[in-house]
């Protein structure tokens, strides 16, 4: 179920029609908003506002990524 302020990985996958694995790759490479870990738990969620803004922007990368010594590094 989609909450007003926080979205699960499944919610974001449904909204974007991307797999959870693809979302993890995008997040790792700076291609989408970072998730947040809820205090005192291992539960992670995405800000609904950040995801809506990201989708509205055409899913453009949120952080520039450069290659350094063969590893993806956010700059």
TIZA-507638 format. One record per atom (N, C-alpha, C): x, y negated, z negated; residue number from 1. Coordinates in steps of 0.1 Angstrom, whole numbers. Layout:
<nodes>
+-------+-------+-------+------+
|    c1 |    c2 |    c3 | resi |
+-------+-------+-------+------+
|     X |     Y |     Z |  NUM |
...
+-------+-------+-------+------+
</nodes>
This chain:
<nodes>
+-------+-------+-------+------+
|    c1 |    c2 |    c3 | resi |
+-------+-------+-------+------+
|     8 |    12 |     0 |    1 |
|     0 |     0 |     0 |    1 |
|     9 |   -12 |     0 |    1 |
|     5 |   -22 |     8 |    2 |
|    13 |   -35 |     9 |    2 |
|     8 |   -44 |    -2 |    2 |
|    18 |   -49 |   -10 |    3 |
|    16 |   -58 |   -21 |    3 |
|    18 |   -72 |   -15 |    3 |
|    12 |   -82 |   -22 |    4 |
|    14 |   -96 |   -17 |    4 |
|    28 |  -101 |   -17 |    4 |
|    36 |   -96 |   -27 |    5 |
|    50 |  -102 |   -28 |    5 |
|    61 |   -92 |   -26 |    5 |
|    59 |   -80 |   -27 |    6 |
|    69 |   -70 |   -26 |    6 |
|    65 |   -59 |   -16 |    6 |
|    74 |   -54 |    -8 |    7 |
|    72 |   -43 |     2 |    7 |
|    81 |   -32 |     0 |    7 |
|    76 |   -20 |     1 |    8 |
|    85 |    -8 |     0 |    8 |
|    91 |    -6 |    14 |    8 |
|   101 |     3 |    14 |    9 |
|   107 |     7 |    27 |    9 |
|    97 |    12 |    36 |    9 |
|    87 |    20 |    31 |   10 |
|    77 |    25 |    40 |   10 |
|    68 |    14 |    46 |   10 |
|    65 |     4 |    37 |   11 |
|    57 |    -7 |    42 |   11 |
|    64 |   -15 |    53 |   11 |
|    77 |   -17 |    52 |   12 |
|    85 |   -24 |    62 |   12 |
|    86 |   -16 |    74 |   12 |
|    88 |    -3 |    73 |   13 |
|    88 |     6 |    84 |   13 |
|    75 |     6 |    92 |   13 |
|    64 |     5 |    85 |   14 |
|    51 |     5 |    92 |   14 |
|    49 |    -8 |    99 |   14 |
|    53 |   -19 |    93 |   15 |
|    52 |   -33 |    99 |   15 |
|    60 |   -34 |   111 |   15 |
|    72 |   -29 |   111 |   16 |
|    82 |   -31 |   122 |   16 |
|    82 |   -19 |   132 |   16 |
|    76 |    -8 |   128 |   17 |
|    76 |     4 |   136 |   17 |
|    91 |     9 |   138 |   17 |
|    99 |     7 |   128 |   18 |
|   113 |    12 |   127 |   18 |
|   113 |    23 |   116 |   18 |
|   122 |    32 |   118 |   19 |
|   124 |    43 |   108 |   19 |
|   131 |    37 |    96 |   19 |
|   129 |    43 |    84 |   20 |
|   137 |    39 |    72 |   20 |
|   152 |    40 |    75 |   20 |
|   157 |    50 |    82 |   21 |
|   171 |    51 |    85 |   21 |
|   176 |    38 |    93 |   21 |
|   168 |    34 |   103 |   22 |
|   171 |    23 |   111 |   22 |
|   171 |    10 |   102 |   22 |
|   162 |     9 |    93 |   23 |
|   161 |    -3 |    84 |   23 |
|   174 |    -3 |    76 |   23 |
|   178 |     8 |    71 |   24 |
|   190 |     9 |    62 |   24 |
|   202 |     4 |    70 |   24 |
|   203 |     8 |    83 |   25 |
|   214 |     4 |    91 |   25 |
|   214 |   -11 |    94 |   25 |
|   202 |   -16 |    97 |   26 |
|   201 |   -30 |    99 |   26 |
|   205 |   -38 |    86 |   26 |
|   200 |   -34 |    75 |   27 |
|   203 |   -41 |    62 |   27 |
|   218 |   -40 |    59 |   27 |
|   224 |   -29 |    61 |   28 |
|   239 |   -28 |    59 |   28 |
|   247 |   -37 |    68 |   28 |
|   242 |   -39 |    80 |   29 |
|   249 |   -47 |    90 |   29 |
|   245 |   -62 |    90 |   29 |
|   237 |   -66 |    80 |   30 |
|   233 |   -80 |    80 |   30 |
|   222 |   -83 |    90 |   30 |
|   215 |   -73 |    95 |   31 |
|   205 |   -75 |   105 |   31 |
|   191 |   -78 |   100 |   31 |
|   189 |   -77 |    87 |   32 |
|   176 |   -79 |    81 |   32 |
|   178 |   -84 |    67 |   32 |
|   167 |   -89 |    61 |   33 |
|   168 |   -93 |    47 |   33 |
|   172 |   -82 |    37 |   33 |
|   180 |   -85 |    27 |   34 |
|   184 |   -75 |    17 |   34 |
|   172 |   -72 |     8 |   34 |
|   172 |   -59 |     4 |   35 |
|   162 |   -55 |    -6 |   35 |
|   167 |   -59 |   -20 |   35 |
|   157 |   -58 |   -29 |   36 |
|   160 |   -61 |   -43 |   36 |
|   157 |   -49 |   -51 |   36 |
|   165 |   -46 |   -61 |   37 |
|   163 |   -35 |   -71 |   37 |
|   156 |   -41 |   -83 |   37 |
|   145 |   -34 |   -86 |   38 |
|   137 |   -38 |   -97 |   38 |
|   144 |   -35 |  -110 |   38 |
|   144 |   -45 |  -119 |   39 |
|   152 |   -43 |  -132 |   39 |
|   148 |   -31 |  -140 |   39 |
|   158 |   -24 |  -145 |   40 |
|   156 |   -12 |  -153 |   40 |
|   151 |     0 |  -145 |   40 |
|   152 |     0 |  -132 |   41 |
|   148 |    12 |  -124 |   41 |
|   156 |    13 |  -112 |   41 |
|   154 |    24 |  -105 |   42 |
|   160 |    26 |   -92 |   42 |
|   151 |    23 |   -80 |   42 |
|   140 |    17 |   -83 |   43 |
|   130 |    13 |   -73 |   43 |
|   136 |     0 |   -66 |   43 |
|   135 |     1 |   -53 |   44 |
|   139 |   -11 |   -45 |   44 |
|   127 |   -16 |   -36 |   44 |
|   126 |   -29 |   -34 |   45 |
|   116 |   -35 |   -26 |   45 |
|   122 |   -46 |   -18 |   45 |
|   114 |   -50 |    -8 |   46 |
|   118 |   -62 |     0 |   46 |
|   108 |   -73 |    -3 |   46 |
|   113 |   -85 |    -3 |   47 |
|   104 |   -97 |    -4 |   47 |
|    95 |   -98 |     8 |   47 |
|    82 |   -98 |     6 |   48 |
|    73 |   -99 |    17 |   48 |
|    75 |  -111 |    25 |   48 |
|    77 |  -122 |    18 |   49 |
|    80 |  -135 |    25 |   49 |
|    92 |  -134 |    34 |   49 |
|   103 |  -128 |    29 |   50 |
|   115 |  -127 |    37 |   50 |
|   113 |  -118 |    49 |   50 |
|   105 |  -107 |    47 |   51 |
|   103 |   -98 |    58 |   51 |
|    94 |  -105 |    68 |   51 |
|    83 |  -112 |    64 |   52 |
|    74 |  -120 |    73 |   52 |
|    82 |  -130 |    81 |   52 |
|    91 |  -138 |    74 |   53 |
|    99 |  -148 |    81 |   53 |
|   108 |  -141 |    91 |   53 |
|   114 |  -130 |    88 |   54 |
|   123 |  -122 |    96 |   54 |
|   116 |  -118 |   109 |   54 |
|   104 |  -112 |   107 |   55 |
|    96 |  -107 |   118 |   55 |
|    92 |  -119 |   127 |   55 |
|    88 |  -130 |   121 |   56 |
|    84 |  -142 |   128 |   56 |
|    95 |  -148 |   136 |   56 |
|   108 |  -146 |   132 |   57 |
|   119 |  -151 |   139 |   57 |
|   123 |  -142 |   151 |   57 |
|   116 |  -131 |   152 |   58 |
|   119 |  -121 |   163 |   58 |
|   129 |  -111 |   158 |   58 |
|   130 |  -109 |   145 |   59 |
|   139 |   -99 |   139 |   59 |
|   153 |  -102 |   142 |   59 |
|   157 |  -115 |   142 |   60 |
|   171 |  -119 |   144 |   60 |
|   179 |  -116 |   132 |   60 |
|   192 |  -113 |   134 |   61 |
|   201 |  -110 |   122 |   61 |
|   201 |  -121 |   112 |   61 |
|   201 |  -118 |   100 |   62 |
|   201 |  -128 |    89 |   62 |
|   214 |  -132 |    85 |   62 |
|   224 |  -124 |    88 |   63 |
|   238 |  -127 |    84 |   63 |
|   247 |  -123 |    96 |   63 |
|   257 |  -132 |    99 |   64 |
|   266 |  -128 |   110 |   64 |
|   274 |  -117 |   106 |   64 |
|   277 |  -108 |   115 |   65 |
|   285 |   -96 |   112 |   65 |
|   297 |   -96 |   122 |   65 |
|   309 |   -94 |   116 |   66 |
|   321 |   -93 |   125 |   66 |
|   328 |   -80 |   122 |   66 |
|   335 |   -76 |   132 |   67 |
|   343 |   -63 |   131 |   67 |
|   357 |   -67 |   126 |   67 |
|   361 |   -60 |   115 |   68 |
|   374 |   -62 |   109 |   68 |
|   380 |   -49 |   106 |   68 |
|   391 |   -46 |   113 |   69 |
|   398 |   -33 |   111 |   69 |
|   388 |   -21 |   112 |   69 |
|   379 |   -22 |   122 |   70 |
|   370 |   -11 |   125 |   70 |
|   358 |   -10 |   115 |   70 |
|   357 |   -19 |   106 |   71 |
|   346 |   -18 |    96 |   71 |
|   337 |   -31 |    98 |   71 |
|   324 |   -29 |    97 |   72 |
|   315 |   -40 |    97 |   72 |
|   316 |   -48 |    85 |   72 |
|   319 |   -61 |    86 |   73 |
|   320 |   -70 |    74 |   73 |
|   312 |   -82 |    76 |   73 |
|   304 |   -85 |    66 |   74 |
|   296 |   -97 |    66 |   74 |
|   305 |  -109 |    64 |   74 |
|   303 |  -120 |    72 |   75 |
|   311 |  -131 |    70 |   75 |
|   303 |  -143 |    65 |   75 |
+-------+-------+-------+------+
</nodes>
